[in-house]
Amino acid sequence: MREDESGSEADPGAETDSSVEADAGAETDSSREADVGSDPATGSDPSDTDELTHTTDDGDVQMVDVGDKPDTARRAVARGTIRLTPSTIEAIEADAIGKGDVLATARVGAVQAVKHTWETIPMCHQIPITNVETDFAVEPDRVVLTVAVETTGKTGCEMEALEGVTTGLNVVWDMVKAAEKTADGTYPDTGITDVEVLEKEKRAIE
């Protein structure tokens, strides 16, 4: 079963990543258009170097100064998985979890986390979030959450997408922990895995 951000169920035969991840052979916005302010020869942003930008020459932690960078349209997509027992998956699908609607609650948690990333990741900038999309793919032994974030500003939003994924999956765990926990209070069949950034785009504002 697959549930999108509107809460509706989609065809279980549908491709799980099609709503958020472009076909591998398709040309994305980021491949069609070089990053704003990039080196024409390399296509790279001159601010992207191998040096640590979050530390001073003396090794002190600092927030990166992005004040001189132009505003651009940004998008990032992240994904992660939570492993669950088949019986818990059945309970989620039947809306039989005592705490309530698992996916609806996790969606709210993911969106909240995206908006508050700057408060939990120390050196993240507070950026204007223009859109958040969440997609849940429910499989026989796992739930896969994909979060897409968009912003217009001077820095990217991949940390916001990652924060949405990890918090959303933590909410799923919290909602189903009574069903997943064994008699000795452990979770041998439960785990959050494969958290990754799938896409990151930057393009000029038209």
TIVO-450320 format. One record per residue: residue in three letters; residue number from 0; x, y, z of N, C-alpha, C, O in turn. Coordinates in steps of 0.2 Angstrom, whole numbers, plus 5000, padded with zeros to 4 digits. Last residue first. Layout:
<lumbas>
LUMBA  rest   nr  n_east  n_north  n_up  ca_east  ca_north  ca_up  c_east  c_north  c_up  o_east  o_north  o_up
LUMBA   ALA  NUM       X        Y     Z        X         Y      Z       X        Y     Z       X        Y     Z
...
</lumbas>
This chain:
<lumbas>
LUMBA  rest   nr  n_east  n_north  n_up  ca_east  ca_north  ca_up  c_east  c_north  c_up  o_east  o_north  o_up
LUMBA   GLU  205    5067     5164  4941     5065      5167   4934    5061     5173  4936    5058     5176  4931
LUMBA   ILE  204    5081     5160  4949     5074      5162   4950    5072     5166  4944    5076     5171  4942
LUMBA   ALA  203    5091     5146  4945     5090      5153   4945    5083     5154  4946    5079     5151  4944
LUMBA   ARG  202    5093     5131  4956     5092      5135   4949    5090     5142  4950    5088     5144  4956
LUMBA   LYS  201    5098     5116  4963     5098      5123   4963    5097     5127  4957    5101     5125  4952
LUMBA   GLU  200    5094     5101  4971     5094      5105   4965    5095     5112  4967    5093     5114  4972
LUMBA   LYS  199    5096     5084  4975     5098      5091   4977    5098     5096  4971    5102     5094  4967
LUMBA   GLU  198    5090     5068  4980     5091      5074   4975    5093     5080  4978    5091     5081  4984
LUMBA   LEU  197    5092     5059  4990     5091      5057   4984    5093     5062  4978    5095     5061  4973
LUMBA   VAL  196    5101     5056  5005     5098      5062   5001    5098     5059  4993    5103     5057  4991
LUMBA   GLU  195    5095     5043  5016     5100      5046   5011    5096     5052  5008    5090     5053  5008
LUMBA   VAL  194    5094     5030  5027     5093      5037   5026    5098     5040  5022    5104     5040  5023
LUMBA   ASP  193    5095     5016  5030     5095      5018   5023    5093     5025  5022    5089     5027  5017
LUMBA   THR  192    5084     5013  5044     5090      5012   5040    5089     5016  5033    5084     5019  5032
LUMBA   ILE  191    5078     5009  5060     5078      5014   5055    5085     5013  5051    5090     5014  5053
LUMBA   GLY  190    5070     4994  5066     5076      4998   5064    5075     5003  5059    5071     5002  5054
LUMBA   THR  189    5065     4979  5074     5063      4986   5072    5070     4990  5071    5075     4989  5075
LUMBA   ASP  188    5067     4967  5080     5064      4967   5073    5063     4974  5070    5061     4975  5064
LUMBA   PRO  187    5070     4969  5093     5075      4965   5089    5073     4966  5081    5077     4965  5077
LUMBA   TYR  186    5068     4979  5105     5066      4979   5098    5070     4976  5093    5073     4979  5089
LUMBA   THR  185    5064     4975  5122     5068      4976   5117    5065     4976  5110    5059     4974  5109
LUMBA   GLY  184    5056     4970  5133     5057      4977   5132    5062     4979  5126    5063     4985  5126
LUMBA   ASP  183    5054     4957  5134     5060      4959   5138    5061     4967  5137    5066     4970  5139
LUMBA   ALA  182    5044     4954  5125     5042      4954   5132    5048     4957  5137    5047     4959  5142
LUMBA   THR  181    5046     4967  5112     5046      4960   5115    5045     4960  5122    5044     4966  5125
LUMBA   LYS  180    5038     4980  5103     5042      4978   5109    5041     4971  5111    5035     4968  5111
LUMBA   GLU  179    5029     4982  5093     5035      4980   5091    5039     4977  5097    5044     4973  5096
LUMBA   ALA  178    5017     4987  5099     5017      4981   5095    5023     4978  5093    5024     4972  5092
LUMBA   ALA  177    5022     4998  5105     5019      4993   5109    5018     4987  5106    5019     4981  5108
LUMBA   LYS  176    5027     5006  5095     5032      5003   5099    5029     4997  5103    5032     4992  5105
LUMBA   VAL  175    5021     5014  5085     5020      5006   5085    5024     5003  5090    5024     4996  5090
LUMBA   MET  174    5024     5027  5088     5017      5025   5087    5016     5018  5088    5010     5015  5090
LUMBA   ASP  173    5038     5027  5087     5034      5029   5094    5027     5026  5093    5024     5024  5098
LUMBA   TRP  172    5040     5024  5074     5042      5020   5079    5038     5021  5086    5036     5016  5089
LUMBA   VAL  171    5034     5036  5068     5031      5029   5066    5033     5024  5072    5029     5020  5074
LUMBA   VAL  170    5043     5045  5073     5036      5045   5075    5033     5039  5074    5029     5036  5078
LUMBA   ASN  169    5055     5041  5066     5054      5041   5074    5047     5041  5076    5045     5037  5081
LUMBA   LEU  168    5051     5045  5053     5052      5038   5055    5052     5037  5062    5049     5031  5065
LUMBA   GLY  167    5050     5059  5055     5044      5055   5053    5045     5048  5055    5040     5045  5057
LUMBA   THR  166    5064     5061  5058     5059      5062   5063    5052     5059  5061    5049     5056  5066
LUMBA   THR  165    5070     5058  5046     5072      5054   5052    5067     5055  5058    5065     5051  5061
LUMBA   VAL  164    5064     5066  5036     5064      5059   5036    5065     5055  5043    5061     5051  5045
LUMBA   GLY  163    5066     5079  5041     5059      5077   5040    5059     5069  5040    5054     5066  5043
LUMBA   GLU  162    5080     5079  5041     5077      5080   5047    5070     5077  5047    5067     5074  5051
LUMBA   LEU  161    5082     5078  5027     5084      5073   5031    5081     5073  5038    5079     5068  5041
LUMBA   ALA  160    5077     5091  5023     5074      5085   5020    5076     5079  5025    5071     5074  5026
LUMBA   GLU  159    5085     5099  5030     5078      5099   5032    5075     5093  5029    5071     5090  5033
LUMBA   MET  158    5097     5097  5023     5097      5095   5030    5089     5095  5033    5087     5091  5037
LUMBA   GLU  157    5094     5102  5010     5095      5094   5011    5094     5092  5019    5092     5087  5020
LUMBA   CYS  156    5093     5115  5006     5088      5112   5011    5088     5104  5012    5083     5101  5014
LUMBA   GLY  155    5105     5128  5004     5101      5122   5002    5097     5120  5008    5097     5122  5013
LUMBA   THR  154    5104     5146  5003     5108      5140   5005    5103     5134  5004    5097     5135  5004
LUMBA   LYS  153    5097     5157  5000     5104      5157   4999    5108     5151  5001    5114     5150  5000
LUMBA   GLY  152    5081     5154  4993     5086      5158   4998    5093     5157  4995    5094     5156  4990
LUMBA   THR  151    5067     5145  4994     5070      5150   4990    5075     5154  4994    5072     5158  4999
LUMBA   THR  150    5063     5128  4995     5065      5134   4998    5067     5139  4992    5070     5137  4987
LUMBA   GLU  149    5056     5112  4998     5058      5117   4993    5059     5123  4997    5055     5125  5002
LUMBA   VAL  148    5058     5094  5000     5058      5101   5003    5060     5106  4998    5065     5105  4994
LUMBA   ALA  147    5052     5078  5002     5054      5083   4997    5053     5090  5000    5048     5092  5002
LUMBA   VAL  146    5054     5062  5009     5052      5069   5010    5056     5074  5005    5062     5073  5004
LUMBA   THR  145    5048     5046  5011     5052      5051   5006    5049     5058  5008    5043     5059  5008
LUMBA   LEU  144    5049     5031  5019     5046      5038   5019    5051     5042  5015    5057     5042  5016
LUMBA   VAL  143    5043     5015  5020     5048      5019   5017    5045     5026  5017    5040     5027  5014
LUMBA   VAL  142    5041     5002  5031     5038      5008   5029    5044     5013  5026    5049     5014  5030
LUMBA   ARG  141    5041     4984  5030     5044      4990   5031    5039     4996  5029    5035     4995  5025
LUMBA   ASP  140    5036     4972  5026     5040      4972   5032    5043     4979  5034    5048     4979  5037
LUMBA   PRO  139    5028     4975  5015     5026      4969   5019    5030     4969  5026    5027     4967  5031
LUMBA   GLU  138    5027     4993  5014     5028      4986   5011    5027     4981  5016    5026     4983  5022
LUMBA   VAL  137    5021     5008  5010     5020      5003   5015    5021     4996  5012    5018     4994  5007
LUMBA   ALA  136    5028     5023  5008     5027      5017   5004    5027     5012  5009    5032     5010  5013
LUMBA   PHE  135    5023     5040  5009     5024      5034   5013    5023     5028  5008    5018     5028  5005
LUMBA   ASP  134    5029     5056  5007     5026      5050   5003    5028     5044  5007    5034     5043  5009
LUMBA   THR  133    5027     5074  5008     5029      5068   5011    5025     5062  5007    5020     5063  5005
LUMBA   GLU  132    5034     5090  5004     5030      5084   5002    5032     5078  5005    5038     5077  5006
LUMBA   VAL  131    5033     5107  5007     5035      5100   5010    5031     5095  5007    5025     5096  5007
LUMBA   ASN  130    5038     5123  5002     5034      5117   5001    5038     5111  5004    5044     5111  5004
LUMBA   THR  129    5046     5134  5007     5040      5135   5003    5036     5129  5002    5030     5130  5000
LUMBA   ILE  128    5054     5139  5021     5051      5133   5018    5045     5135  5014    5040     5137  5016
LUMBA   PRO  127    5067     5150  5023     5060      5150   5022    5058     5144  5018    5060     5142  5013
LUMBA   ILE  126    5079     5145  5036     5077      5146   5029    5070     5146  5028    5066     5143  5032
LUMBA   GLN  125    5092     5147  5047     5084      5147   5047    5082     5149  5040    5083     5155  5038
LUMBA   HIS  124    5106     5136  5044     5103      5143   5044    5095     5142  5044    5092     5137  5042
LUMBA   CYS  123    5114     5125  5055     5110      5126   5050    5107     5134  5050    5105     5136  5055
LUMBA   MET  122    5122     5122  5066     5125      5127   5061    5120     5128  5055    5122     5131  5050
LUMBA   PRO  121    5114     5113  5074     5117      5119   5077    5119     5124  5072    5118     5130  5073
LUMBA   ILE  120    5099     5107  5072     5105      5106   5069    5109     5113  5070    5107     5118  5067
LUMBA   THR  119    5087     5113  5079     5090      5106   5081    5097     5105  5078    5101     5101  5081
LUMBA   GLU  118    5083     5124  5073     5083      5124   5080    5087     5118  5083    5089     5118  5089
LUMBA   TRP  117    5082     5121  5059     5087      5126   5062    5088     5126  5069    5093     5129  5072
LUMBA   THR  116    5071     5113  5058     5078      5110   5058    5083     5115  5061    5088     5113  5064
LUMBA   HIS  115    5058     5116  5059     5062      5117   5065    5069     5115  5064    5072     5114  5069
LUMBA   LYS  114    5052     5111  5047     5052      5118   5048    5056     5120  5054    5058     5126  5055
LUMBA   VAL  113    5054     5097  5048     5057      5101   5042    5058     5109  5044    5063     5112  5043
LUMBA   ALA  112    5046     5094  5059     5054      5094   5059    5057     5098  5054    5062     5101  5055
LUMBA   GLN  111    5033     5096  5054     5036      5100   5059    5043     5100  5060    5046     5105  5061
LUMBA   VAL  110    5034     5086  5044     5033      5093   5042    5035     5097  5047    5039     5102  5046
LUMBA   ALA  109    5035     5074  5052     5040      5076   5047    5040     5083  5045    5045     5086  5045
LUMBA   GLY  108    5023     5075  5060     5029      5076   5063    5035     5077  5058    5039     5081  5060
LUMBA   VAL  107    5013     5073  5050     5013      5080   5054    5020     5081  5057    5023     5086  5057
LUMBA   ARG  106    5017     5060  5047     5017      5065   5042    5017     5072  5045    5022     5077  5043
LUMBA   ALA  105    5014     5053  5058     5021      5054   5056    5022     5059  5051    5027     5062  5051
LUMBA   THR  104    5000     5054  5058     5004      5057   5064    5011     5058  5062    5014     5063  5063
LUMBA   ALA  103    4997     5047  5047     4995      5054   5047    4999     5057  5053    5001     5063  5052
LUMBA   LEU  102    5002     5034  5050     5005      5038   5045    5003     5045  5045    5007     5050  5043
LUMBA   VAL  101    4994     5030  5061     5002      5030   5062    5004     5035  5056    5008     5039  5058
LUMBA   ASP  100    4981     5035  5070     4983      5034   5063    4991     5036  5063    4993     5041  5064
LUMBA   GLY   99    4983     5028  5087     4980      5032   5082    4982     5031  5075    4986     5026  5074
LUMBA   LYS   98    4987     5020  5097     4988      5027   5098    4985     5031  5093    4984     5037  5094
LUMBA   GLY   97    4983     5007  5093     4980      5010   5098    4981     5018  5099    4976     5021  5101
LUMBA   ILE   96    4981     5002  5076     4986      5004   5081    4983     5009  5087    4979     5014  5085
LUMBA   ALA   95    4973     4999  5066     4972      4996   5072    4977     4997  5077    4978     4993  5082
LUMBA   ASP   94    4972     5002  5052     4971      5007   5057    4969     5004  5064    4965     5007  5067
LUMBA   ALA   93    4977     4992  5044     4970      4992   5046    4968     4997  5051    4962     4997  5054
LUMBA   GLU   92    4990     4996  5042     4985      4996   5036    4978     4996  5038    4974     4999  5035
LUMBA   ILE   91    4995     4993  5055     4995      5000   5052    4990     5001  5046    4986     5006  5046
LUMBA   ALA   90    4993     4980  5056     4989      4984   5060    4989     4991  5058    4984     4995  5058
LUMBA   GLU   89    5002     4975  5046     4995      4974   5045    4990     4978  5049    4985     4981  5047
LUMBA   ILE   88    5014     4979  5052     5012      4982   5046    5004     4981  5044    5001     4986  5042
LUMBA   THR   87    5014     4971  5063     5013      4978   5064    5011     4982  5058    5007     4986  5058
LUMBA   SER   86    5016     4959  5056     5009      4960   5060    5008     4967  5062    5003     4970  5062
LUMBA   PRO   85    5028     4960  5051     5023      4960   5047    5016     4961  5050    5011     4964  5047
LUMBA   THR   84    5038     4972  5060     5036      4965   5059    5030     4966  5055    5026     4970  5054
LUMBA   LEU   83    5049     4984  5051     5044      4982   5056    5041     4975  5055    5043     4972  5050
LUMBA   ARG   82    5061     4996  5048     5059      4989   5047    5054     4988  5053    5055     4990  5059
LUMBA   ILE   81    5060     5011  5039     5059      5008   5046    5057     5001  5045    5052     5000  5042
LUMBA   THR   80    5070     5022  5029     5066      5016   5030    5066     5014  5037    5071     5014  5041
LUMBA   GLY   79    5071     5037  5019     5073      5032   5024    5068     5027  5025    5062     5027  5023
LUMBA   ARG   78    5076     5051  5009     5072      5045   5010    5075     5041  5015    5081     5041  5016
LUMBA   ALA   77    5075     5067  5002     5078      5062   5006    5073     5057  5007    5067     5057  5007
LUMBA   VAL   76    5078     5081  4991     5073      5075   4992    5077     5070  4996    5083     5068  4994
LUMBA   ALA   75    5077     5098  4989     5081      5092   4991    5076     5087  4992    5070     5088  4995
LUMBA   ARG   74    5079     5114  4980     5075      5108   4981    5079     5102  4984    5085     5101  4981
LUMBA   ARG   73    5078     5131  4978     5082      5125   4980    5077     5120  4981    5071     5121  4983
LUMBA   ALA   72    5082     5146  4969     5077      5141   4970    5080     5134  4972    5084     5132  4968
LUMBA   THR   71    5092     5159  4976     5090      5154   4971    5085     5149  4973    5083     5149  4979
LUMBA   ASP   70    5100     5174  4980     5094      5170   4981    5093     5165  4975    5093     5167  4969
LUMBA   PRO   69    5118     5174  4980     5111      5176   4977    5106     5172  4979    5107     5166  4981
LUMBA   LYS   68    5128     5177  4994     5126      5173   4989    5119     5175  4986    5115     5178  4990
LUMBA   ASP   67    5132     5185  5005     5134      5188   4998    5131     5183  4993    5132     5185  4987
LUMBA   GLY   66    5128     5178  5016     5125      5184   5015    5126     5187  5008    5122     5190  5005
LUMBA   VAL   65    5133     5166  5022     5130      5166   5015    5127     5172  5013    5123     5172  5008
LUMBA   ASP   64    5144     5161  5032     5141      5167   5030    5139     5166  5023    5143     5165  5018
LUMBA   VAL   63    5142     5147  5043     5144      5149   5036    5141     5155  5035    5135     5156  5035
LUMBA   MET   62    5145     5147  5060     5140      5147   5055    5143     5150  5048    5146     5155  5049
LUMBA   GLN   61    5159     5139  5068     5156      5145   5066    5150     5143  5061    5150     5138  5058
LUMBA   VAL   60    5171     5133  5080     5165      5131   5076    5161     5138  5074    5161     5143  5078
LUMBA   ASP   59    5188     5135  5078     5182      5136   5082    5176     5135  5077    5176     5136  5071
LUMBA   GLY   58    5200     5134  5072     5197      5127   5074    5190     5129  5077    5187     5124  5080
LUMBA   ASP   57    5206     5145  5067     5209      5142   5074    5205     5136  5076    5206     5133  5082
LUMBA   ASP   56    5200     5147  5056     5207      5145   5055    5209     5142  5062    5214     5138  5062
LUMBA   THR   55    5183     5140  5060     5188      5146   5058    5195     5143  5057    5196     5137  5058
LUMBA   THR   54    5171     5129  5052     5176      5131   5057    5181     5136  5055    5182     5137  5049
LUMBA   HIS   53    5163     5126  5041     5160      5127   5048    5165     5128  5054    5163     5128  5059
LUMBA   THR   52    5170     5123  5030     5168      5130   5031    5164     5131  5037    5163     5137  5039
LUMBA   LEU   51    5184     5114  5027     5179      5114   5032    5176     5121  5032    5180     5126  5035
LUMBA   GLU   50    5188     5112  5009     5189      5115   5016    5183     5115  5020    5177     5115  5018
LUMBA   ASP   49    5184     5108  4997     5186      5103   5001    5187     5106  5008    5188     5102  5013
LUMBA   THR   48    5170     5119  4992     5177      5117   4992    5178     5111  4997    5174     5109  5000
LUMBA   ASP   47    5159     5129  4985     5160      5122   4987    5167     5119  4986    5169     5118  4981
LUMBA   SER   46    5160     5141  4980     5160      5141   4987    5160     5134  4990    5161     5132  4996
LUMBA   PRO   45    5159     5140  4966     5165      5141   4969    5166     5141  4977    5171     5141  4980
LUMBA   ASP   44    5150     5126  4961     5149      5132   4964    5156     5134  4967    5159     5130  4971
LUMBA   SER   43    5154     5119  4944     5154      5119   4952    5153     5126  4955    5155     5131  4952
LUMBA   GLY   42    5156     5118  4931     5149      5118   4933    5148     5118  4941    5143     5117  4944
LUMBA   THR   41    5168     5120  4925     5167      5114   4929    5160     5113  4931    5158     5108  4933
LUMBA   ALA   40    5167     5132  4917     5171      5126   4915    5170     5120  4919    5170     5114  4916
LUMBA   PRO   39    5159     5141  4924     5157      5138   4918    5161     5132  4915    5158     5128  4912
LUMBA   ASP   38    5156     5139  4941     5161      5140   4936    5159     5137  4930    5158     5131  4929
LUMBA   SER   37    5140     5146  4946     5145      5141   4946    5151     5143  4941    5150     5147  4936
LUMBA   GLY   36    5130     5155  4948     5137      5157   4951    5142     5152  4950    5147     5152  4953
LUMBA   VAL   35    5118     5142  4949     5119      5149   4948    5126     5151  4952    5127     5149  4957
LUMBA   ASP   34    5122     5127  4940     5121      5131   4947    5122     5138  4946    5127     5140  4942
LUMBA   ALA   33    5116     5124  4924     5121      5124   4929    5119     5129  4935    5115     5133  4934
LUMBA   GLU   32    5102     5114  4919     5105      5121   4920    5110     5121  4926    5109     5118  4931
LUMBA   ARG   31    5100     5101  4917     5099      5105   4912    5102     5112  4913    5104     5115  4908
LUMBA   SER   30    5102     5095  4930     5107      5093   4924    5106     5098  4918    5111     5099  4914
LUMBA   SER   29    5092     5100  4938     5099      5102   4939    5104     5100  4934    5110     5103  4934
LUMBA   ASP   28    5081     5096  4932     5082      5103   4931    5090     5104  4933    5093     5109  4930
LUMBA   THR   27    5085     5080  4923     5083      5084   4929    5084     5091  4928    5088     5093  4924
LUMBA   GLU   26    5081     5068  4911     5085      5074   4913    5082     5079  4918    5076     5081  4917
LUMBA   ALA   25    5080     5051  4914     5077      5057   4913    5082     5063  4915    5086     5062  4919
LUMBA   GLY   24    5085     5039  4918     5087      5041   4912    5084     5048  4910    5086     5051  4905
LUMBA   ALA   23    5079     5037  4931     5086      5038   4930    5089     5040  4924    5094     5043  4923
LUMBA   ASP   22    5065     5047  4934     5068      5041   4931    5075     5042  4930    5078     5048  4928
LUMBA   ALA   21    5065     5056  4950     5064      5056   4943    5067     5049  4940    5072     5046  4943
LUMBA   GLU   20    5055     5054  4964     5062      5053   4961    5061     5052  4954    5057     5048  4951
LUMBA   VAL   19    5042     5055  4968     5047      5060   4971    5054     5059  4968    5058     5063  4969
LUMBA   SER   18    5034     5046  4963     5031      5052   4964    5036     5057  4966    5035     5063  4966
LUMBA   SER   17    5041     5034  4961     5039      5038   4955    5037     5045  4957    5038     5049  4953
LUMBA   ASP   16    5044     5024  4970     5048      5030   4970    5046     5035  4965    5049     5041  4964
LUMBA   THR   15    5036     5013  4968     5036      5016   4975    5039     5023  4975    5037     5027  4979
LUMBA   GLU   14    5024     5011  4955     5031      5011   4957    5032     5015  4963    5029     5021  4963
LUMBA   ALA   13    5009     5001  4960     5013      5007   4957    5020     5007  4959    5022     5004  4964
LUMBA   GLY   12    5002     4992  4965     5007      4990   4960    5011     4996  4957    5015     4995  4953
LUMBA   PRO   11    4993     4998  4974     4999      4994   4977    5004     4992  4972    5010     4991  4973
LUMBA   ASP   10    4988     5014  4970     4988      5007   4968    4994     5003  4971    5000     5006  4970
LUMBA   ALA    9    4986     5023  4986     4987      5022   4978    4988     5015  4977    4988     5011  4981
LUMBA   GLU    8    4976     5032  4997     4980      5026   4995    4980     5025  4988    4975     5027  4984
LUMBA   SER    7    4978     5048  5004     4974      5044   5000    4979     5038  4998    4985     5039  4998
LUMBA   GLY    6    4985     5058  5010     4982      5053   5014    4978     5048  5010    4975     5043  5013
LUMBA   SER    5    4992     5067  5003     4985      5069   5004    4981     5064  5009    4975     5065  5011
LUMBA   GLU    4    5004     5062  5002     5003      5067   5007    4996     5069  5008    4995     5072  5013
LUMBA   ASP    3    5000     5044  4999     5004      5050   4998    5002     5056  5003    4998     5054  5008
LUMBA   GLU    2    5003     5028  5003     4999      5033   5004    5003     5040  5003    5009     5040  5005
LUMBA   ARG    1    5002     5011  4997     5006      5018   4997    5001     5023  4998    4996     5024  4996
LUMBA   MET    0    5004     4994  5000     5000      5000   5000    5004     5006  5000    5010     5006  5003
</lumbas>
